[in-house]
Amino acid sequence: MFAFATPLQMGSGGFLYWAIIFFVLAIVAAAVGARGVAGISMEIARIFVLIFIILAVVALLL
């Protein structure tokens, strides 16, 4: 009966993983001097972190 709740909880971890990947990419791009790539990577990482937080709160409430 509660097996349907696990995909929501399991899927939220992927957003945090990709947020960390894009954050590291942004740091490397900023160190190299590619400010445009760094800015875009940070925006993508920020969006993924926000999605992760929203899904984590929803998963805790359900």
Secondary structure in CASP SS format (residue, H / E / C, confidence):
PFRMAT SS
TARGET T0000
AUTHOR 0000-0000-0000
METHOD secondary structure of the structure
MODEL  1
M C 1.00
F H 1.00
A H 1.00
F H 1.00
A H 1.00
T H 1.00
P H 1.00
L H 1.00
Q H 1.00
M H 1.00
G H 1.00
S H 1.00
G H 1.00
G H 1.00
F H 1.00
L H 1.00
Y H 1.00
W H 1.00
A H 1.00
I H 1.00
I H 1.00
F H 1.00
F H 1.00
V H 1.00
L H 1.00
A H 1.00
I H 1.00
V H 1.00
A H 1.00
A H 1.00
A H 1.00
V H 1.00
G C 1.00
A C 1.00
R H 1.00
G H 1.00
V H 1.00
A H 1.00
G H 1.00
I H 1.00
S H 1.00
M H 1.00
E H 1.00
I H 1.00
A H 1.00
R H 1.00
I H 1.00
F H 1.00
V H 1.00
L H 1.00
I H 1.00
F H 1.00
I H 1.00
I H 1.00
L H 1.00
A H 1.00
V H 1.00
V H 1.00
A H 1.00
L H 1.00
L H 1.00
L C 1.00
END
